[in-house]
Amino acid sequence: MTVRLEEKTVKANILRLTLALVCALTIGGQRTVLSASPLDGGACTSFALDNNGYLVFGANYDNVVDEGLLFVNKRNVAKVGLDETLTVSANWVSRYGSVTFNPGTYQFVWGGMNEAGLMISTMALAETENPAPDERPALVSNIWVQYQLDNFATVAEVIASDSQIRIAGTVDHYLVCDRQGACAVIEFLAGEMVYYIDEALPVRVLTNSTYAESLAMWQTAAPLGYEPTDVRRTNPLHRFYVAASRVEEFDPDDEESAVDYAFDTLAQVGGSHIWSFVLDAENFQVYFHSLTNREIRSLSFEDLDFSCNTPVLMWDLFADDLSGDIADDLFEYSHDIVLENTLDYLEKREEGLDPALVNELLSGLEAAFRCTEAE
């Protein structure tokens, strides 16, 4: 049972939990702020296939920490967000429900899709430089991702949100696509949002180099038919080349389905594949597999209730006993399971936090969100 706390206590506990996660989430052996990026410096890959006018979106999450949960997030939930000083700085009510993949804990999102068909994934980028503090309220990286899925239906809306919300504490860049077929690469360089859309985004692929560097390599190498000299699968330019080649070669009229082709592409780029997901924006389908269960599992949005008057549902990404449609196997949000996942995550990050304290902090986080729908 979630412990209900007074508002001031709730906010204080959210801040303390966030601070704990800030200390725990690292990349390349160096401290970062609230990033779910890979510990080894980054080997994630994302792309979008044009499937006769609708997009199929694929992403690999490569990490050394094999923890993760899937959440069915609800619409009409009042939420708060945190800035880089760990102060509650933003308030909103979720407009859309979503299915998200979370490496750490509830509301700290790596990627997913909402019920309007907006899709997003996160990849580490060493060149990232956060915007300086200004009059805009700020959200730390993984909550910023959830904010986008909570509030927006289109890529244009996500880009426009930069005038109202400032990202904080990110070491990442993002591939964002929508059901209308638009995509954007969003980066934060020299303290400013930099984005690529339309003609500036000729191939919808992102790894762990800046899009400008990746595109320059692709435009040089691809016409000559050779791959980058360094063919290690951890090399982001090589992974970009492989994924971009596959995206360019995709024929939606072939016998192989777009979803199968996307999973084949994710396998070919290599990596640890802690989890891989494929999102079908036309049919509102989510497919995924994980390190411990390579069987593809699926969810249809038609089978999900995004009303906040019903319990939040979740799934352990590393459950090893199912394949196919898992809609009937989702279970209600469990404080104990999320706590165990969070503690395991922190332990694998070699953070010596008192489990009793983490339990208290998670309770505060859970108590911070409330349904605004009339029962």
C-alpha positions as CSV (number, residue, x, y, z in Angstrom):
1,M,0.0,0.0,0.0
2,T,1.3,3.5,-0.9
3,V,1.9,5.7,2.1
4,R,0.1,9.0,1.8
5,L,2.2,11.9,3.1
6,E,1.6,15.6,3.6
7,E,2.5,17.8,0.6
8,K,5.7,19.2,2.1
9,T,6.9,15.7,3.1
10,V,6.0,14.4,-0.4
11,K,8.0,17.1,-2.1
12,A,10.9,16.6,0.2
13,N,11.0,12.9,-0.4
14,I,10.7,13.3,-4.1
15,L,13.8,15.5,-4.0
16,R,15.7,13.0,-1.9
17,L,14.8,10.1,-4.2
18,T,15.9,12.2,-7.2
19,L,19.1,13.0,-5.5
20,A,19.7,9.3,-4.9
21,L,19.0,8.5,-8.5
22,V,21.3,11.3,-9.6
23,C,24.1,9.7,-7.6
24,A,23.3,6.3,-9.1
25,L,23.0,7.0,-12.8
26,T,26.3,7.2,-14.5
27,I,27.9,7.0,-17.9
28,G,31.4,6.2,-18.8
29,G,32.3,6.0,-15.2
30,Q,31.6,9.6,-14.5
31,R,28.7,11.1,-12.6
32,T,25.9,12.5,-14.6
33,V,22.4,13.9,-13.8
34,L,19.4,11.6,-14.1
35,S,20.3,9.9,-17.3
36,A,19.4,6.3,-18.2
37,S,22.2,6.2,-20.7
38,P,24.5,3.2,-20.9
39,L,27.3,2.9,-18.4
40,D,29.9,1.9,-21.0
41,G,29.6,5.2,-23.0
42,G,26.6,4.4,-25.1
43,A,25.7,1.9,-27.8
44,C,22.0,2.6,-28.3
45,T,20.4,2.7,-31.8
46,S,17.0,4.1,-32.9
47,F,15.4,4.4,-36.3
48,A,12.0,4.8,-38.1
49,L,10.8,2.9,-41.1
50,D,8.2,4.4,-43.5
51,N,5.6,1.7,-43.8
52,N,3.5,3.0,-46.6
53,G,2.8,6.3,-44.9
54,Y,3.0,5.2,-41.3
55,L,6.0,4.8,-39.2
56,V,7.4,1.7,-37.4
57,F,9.9,2.8,-34.8
58,G,12.7,0.6,-33.5
59,A,15.2,1.1,-30.6
60,N,17.9,-0.8,-28.8
61,Y,18.7,0.0,-25.1
62,D,22.3,-1.2,-24.5
63,N,23.5,-1.1,-21.0
64,V,25.4,-3.2,-18.4
65,V,22.5,-3.0,-15.9
66,D,19.7,-5.5,-16.8
67,E,16.8,-3.9,-14.9
68,G,13.7,-2.4,-16.4
69,L,10.0,-2.1,-16.1
70,L,7.2,-1.3,-18.6
71,F,4.4,1.0,-17.4
72,V,1.0,1.9,-18.7
73,N,0.8,5.5,-17.7
74,K,-2.6,7.2,-17.4
75,R,-4.1,10.4,-18.8
76,N,-5.5,13.1,-16.5
77,V,-3.0,12.7,-13.8
78,A,-1.7,15.8,-12.0
79,K,2.1,15.6,-11.9
80,V,5.1,17.6,-10.7
81,G,8.5,17.8,-12.2
82,L,12.0,18.5,-10.9
83,D,14.7,20.8,-12.2
84,E,18.5,20.5,-11.9
85,T,18.6,22.0,-8.4
86,L,16.1,19.2,-7.4
87,T,13.4,21.7,-6.8
88,V,9.8,21.1,-7.9
89,S,9.5,23.5,-10.8
90,A,6.7,22.4,-13.1
91,N,3.2,21.2,-12.8
92,W,1.0,19.6,-15.4
93,V,-1.9,17.2,-16.0
94,S,-1.2,14.4,-18.4
95,R,-3.2,14.7,-21.6
96,Y,-2.4,11.3,-23.0
97,G,-1.8,7.8,-21.7
98,S,1.4,6.1,-22.8
99,V,3.4,2.8,-22.6
100,T,6.9,3.5,-21.5
101,F,10.2,1.6,-20.9
102,N,11.8,2.7,-17.6
103,P,15.3,1.5,-16.6
104,G,15.2,2.9,-13.1
105,T,11.8,3.6,-11.5
106,Y,8.4,5.0,-12.1
107,Q,8.1,8.1,-14.3
108,F,11.9,8.0,-15.2
109,V,11.5,7.1,-18.9
110,W,13.9,6.0,-21.6
111,G,11.4,5.6,-24.4
112,G,7.9,4.7,-25.4
113,M,4.7,5.7,-27.3
114,N,1.6,7.6,-26.3
115,E,-2.0,7.1,-27.4
116,A,-1.7,9.9,-29.9
117,G,1.1,8.0,-31.6
118,L,4.1,10.1,-30.4
119,M,7.2,8.0,-30.1
120,I,10.5,8.8,-28.5
121,S,13.8,7.1,-27.5
122,T,16.9,8.3,-25.7
123,M,20.6,7.9,-26.6
124,A,23.7,9.1,-24.9
125,L,25.6,11.9,-26.6
126,A,28.9,13.1,-25.1
127,E,28.7,16.5,-26.8
128,T,25.5,17.4,-24.9
129,E,25.6,20.8,-23.2
130,N,22.5,21.7,-21.1
131,P,20.7,25.1,-21.5
132,A,21.6,27.6,-18.9
133,P,19.0,28.4,-16.2
134,D,16.5,31.0,-17.3
135,E,12.8,31.9,-16.6
136,R,11.5,28.6,-18.0
137,P,10.7,25.9,-15.6
138,A,13.1,23.0,-16.0
139,L,12.7,19.2,-16.1
140,V,15.5,16.7,-15.6
141,S,16.0,14.4,-18.6
142,N,14.0,11.3,-18.0
143,I,11.0,13.2,-16.6
144,W,11.3,15.5,-19.6
145,V,10.7,12.4,-21.8
146,Q,7.6,11.5,-19.8
147,Y,6.4,15.1,-20.0
148,Q,6.6,15.0,-23.8
149,L,4.5,11.8,-23.9
150,D,2.1,13.1,-21.4
151,N,1.3,16.3,-23.3
152,F,2.0,16.2,-27.0
153,A,0.8,14.4,-30.2
154,T,3.2,15.8,-32.8
155,V,6.9,16.4,-33.3
156,A,6.2,20.1,-33.9
157,E,4.6,20.4,-30.4
158,V,7.7,18.7,-28.8
159,I,10.0,21.2,-30.5
160,A,7.7,24.1,-29.6
161,S,7.8,23.1,-25.9
162,D,11.4,24.2,-25.7
163,S,10.0,27.8,-25.4
164,Q,8.1,26.8,-22.3
165,I,10.1,24.0,-20.6
166,R,13.9,23.8,-20.3
167,I,15.6,20.4,-20.2
168,A,18.1,19.9,-17.4
169,G,20.7,17.4,-16.5
170,T,20.7,15.6,-19.8
171,V,23.7,13.8,-21.4
172,D,21.5,12.5,-24.2
173,H,19.9,13.2,-27.5
174,Y,16.5,12.0,-28.8
175,L,14.7,10.6,-31.8
176,V,11.1,11.7,-31.8
177,C,8.4,10.7,-34.4
178,D,4.6,11.0,-34.6
179,R,1.7,9.2,-36.2
180,Q,1.5,11.8,-39.0
181,G,4.9,10.5,-40.2
182,A,7.1,13.4,-39.0
183,C,10.4,12.8,-37.2
184,A,13.0,14.9,-35.5
185,V,16.4,14.4,-34.0
186,I,16.6,16.7,-30.9
187,E,20.0,17.6,-29.4
188,F,21.2,20.1,-26.9
189,L,24.5,21.6,-28.1
190,A,26.2,24.7,-26.8
191,G,23.3,25.2,-24.4
192,E,20.6,25.4,-27.2
193,M,18.1,22.9,-28.6
194,V,19.3,21.8,-32.1
195,Y,16.8,19.9,-34.2
196,Y,16.7,18.2,-37.6
197,I,13.4,17.8,-39.4
198,D,12.2,17.4,-43.0
199,E,15.0,17.8,-45.6
200,A,17.6,18.2,-42.8
201,L,16.7,14.7,-41.7
202,P,17.2,12.6,-44.8
203,V,17.6,9.3,-42.9
204,R,15.7,8.7,-39.7
205,V,18.4,7.0,-37.6
206,L,20.2,8.0,-34.4
207,T,23.1,6.4,-32.5
208,N,25.6,8.1,-30.2
209,S,27.3,10.6,-32.4
210,T,25.8,14.0,-33.3
211,Y,23.4,13.8,-36.2
212,A,25.6,16.2,-38.2
213,E,28.6,13.9,-37.8
214,S,26.6,10.8,-38.5
215,L,25.0,12.3,-41.6
216,A,28.3,13.6,-43.0
217,M,29.7,10.0,-42.7
218,W,26.6,8.5,-44.3
219,Q,26.6,10.9,-47.2
220,T,30.3,10.2,-47.9
221,A,30.4,6.5,-47.3
222,A,27.0,5.2,-48.6
223,P,27.3,6.3,-52.2
224,L,30.7,4.5,-52.4
225,G,29.3,1.3,-50.9
226,Y,31.7,1.0,-48.0
227,E,31.3,1.1,-44.3
228,P,33.3,3.2,-41.7
229,T,36.8,1.9,-41.1
230,D,36.1,1.0,-37.5
231,V,33.5,-1.8,-37.8
232,R,33.2,-2.5,-34.1
233,R,29.5,-2.7,-33.2
234,T,30.1,-0.3,-30.3
235,N,31.2,2.3,-32.8
236,P,28.3,4.7,-33.2
237,L,29.1,5.7,-36.8
238,H,29.2,2.0,-37.8
239,R,25.9,1.4,-36.2
240,F,24.5,4.4,-37.9
241,Y,25.7,3.1,-41.2
242,V,24.1,-0.3,-40.7
243,A,20.8,1.1,-39.5
244,A,20.7,3.8,-42.2
245,S,21.4,1.2,-44.9
246,R,18.6,-1.0,-43.6
247,V,16.2,2.0,-43.4
248,E,17.0,3.0,-47.0
249,E,16.6,-0.6,-48.3
250,F,13.3,-1.3,-46.6
251,D,10.5,-2.2,-49.0
252,P,7.1,-2.1,-47.2
253,D,5.7,-4.4,-50.0
254,D,8.1,-7.2,-49.3
255,E,6.8,-10.4,-47.6
256,E,8.7,-9.7,-44.4
257,S,6.6,-7.5,-42.1
258,A,7.8,-4.0,-41.1
259,V,7.9,-5.2,-37.4
260,D,10.0,-8.3,-38.2
261,Y,12.3,-6.1,-40.4
262,A,12.7,-3.7,-37.6
263,F,13.7,-6.4,-35.1
264,D,16.1,-7.9,-37.7
265,T,17.7,-4.4,-38.1
266,L,18.1,-4.0,-34.3
267,A,19.9,-7.4,-34.3
268,Q,22.2,-6.4,-37.1
269,V,23.5,-3.3,-35.4
270,G,24.7,-5.2,-32.5
271,G,24.9,-4.3,-28.8
272,S,24.0,-5.8,-25.5
273,H,20.2,-5.5,-26.3
274,I,19.2,-5.2,-22.6
275,W,15.9,-4.6,-24.3
276,S,14.7,-3.8,-27.8
277,F,11.3,-2.4,-28.7
278,V,9.4,-1.8,-31.9
279,L,6.4,0.6,-32.0
280,D,3.8,0.5,-34.7
281,A,2.2,3.9,-34.9
282,E,-0.5,2.9,-37.4
283,N,-2.0,0.1,-35.3
284,F,-0.9,1.3,-31.9
285,Q,1.1,-1.9,-31.1
286,V,4.1,-2.2,-28.9
287,Y,6.5,-5.1,-29.3
288,F,9.6,-5.9,-27.3
289,H,12.1,-8.5,-26.1
290,S,14.8,-8.4,-23.5
291,L,18.2,-9.9,-22.6
292,T,16.7,-12.7,-20.6
293,N,13.8,-13.5,-22.9
294,R,14.3,-13.1,-26.6
295,E,10.7,-14.1,-27.3
296,I,8.8,-11.1,-28.7
297,R,6.0,-9.9,-26.5
298,S,3.3,-7.4,-27.6
299,L,0.7,-5.0,-26.4
300,S,-2.2,-3.4,-28.2
301,F,-3.4,0.0,-27.1
302,E,-6.9,-1.3,-27.8
303,D,-6.6,-3.6,-24.8
304,L,-5.4,-0.9,-22.4
305,D,-7.4,1.4,-20.2
306,F,-5.7,4.8,-19.9
307,S,-8.3,6.2,-17.5
308,C,-6.7,7.3,-14.2
309,N,-9.6,5.9,-12.3
310,T,-8.2,2.4,-12.9
311,P,-4.9,1.2,-11.5
312,V,-1.6,1.8,-13.2
313,L,-0.5,-1.5,-14.9
314,M,3.1,-2.6,-15.3
315,W,5.3,-5.5,-16.5
316,D,8.8,-6.8,-15.7
317,L,10.8,-6.5,-18.9
318,F,12.9,-9.5,-17.8
319,A,10.1,-11.9,-17.0
320,D,11.2,-15.1,-18.8
321,D,8.0,-17.1,-19.1
322,L,5.9,-15.4,-21.7
323,S,5.7,-14.6,-25.4
324,G,3.1,-13.0,-27.6
325,D,0.3,-10.8,-26.4
326,I,0.8,-10.0,-22.6
327,A,-2.2,-7.7,-22.1
328,D,-3.9,-10.1,-19.8
329,D,-0.7,-10.7,-17.9
330,L,0.0,-7.1,-16.9
331,F,-0.4,-6.5,-13.2
332,E,-1.3,-3.6,-11.0
333,Y,1.4,-1.2,-9.9
334,S,3.3,-2.7,-7.1
335,H,5.3,-0.7,-4.7
336,D,7.2,-3.7,-3.7
337,I,8.2,-4.7,-7.2
338,V,9.2,-1.1,-8.2
339,L,11.2,-0.9,-4.9
340,E,13.0,-4.2,-5.6
341,N,13.8,-3.0,-9.2
342,T,15.0,0.3,-7.9
343,L,17.2,-1.3,-5.2
344,D,18.6,-3.8,-7.7
345,Y,19.3,-1.0,-10.1
346,L,21.1,1.0,-7.5
347,E,23.1,-2.0,-6.3
348,K,24.3,-2.7,-9.8
349,R,25.4,0.9,-10.0
350,E,27.3,0.3,-6.8
351,E,25.4,2.8,-4.8
352,G,25.2,1.9,-1.1
353,L,21.8,3.3,-0.2
354,D,19.8,2.2,2.8
355,P,16.8,0.1,1.5
356,A,14.6,1.6,4.2
357,L,15.4,5.1,3.0
358,V,14.8,4.2,-0.6
359,N,11.4,2.7,0.4
360,E,10.4,6.0,2.1
361,L,11.6,8.0,-0.9
362,L,9.7,5.8,-3.4
363,S,6.5,6.2,-1.3
364,G,6.9,10.0,-1.5
365,L,7.3,9.8,-5.3
366,E,4.2,7.6,-5.7
367,A,2.1,9.9,-3.5
368,A,2.9,13.0,-5.6
369,F,0.6,12.1,-8.5
370,R,-3.2,12.2,-8.3
371,C,-6.1,11.4,-10.7
372,T,-8.1,14.4,-11.7
373,E,-11.0,12.5,-13.3
374,A,-14.3,12.3,-11.4
375,E,-15.0,8.8,-10.2
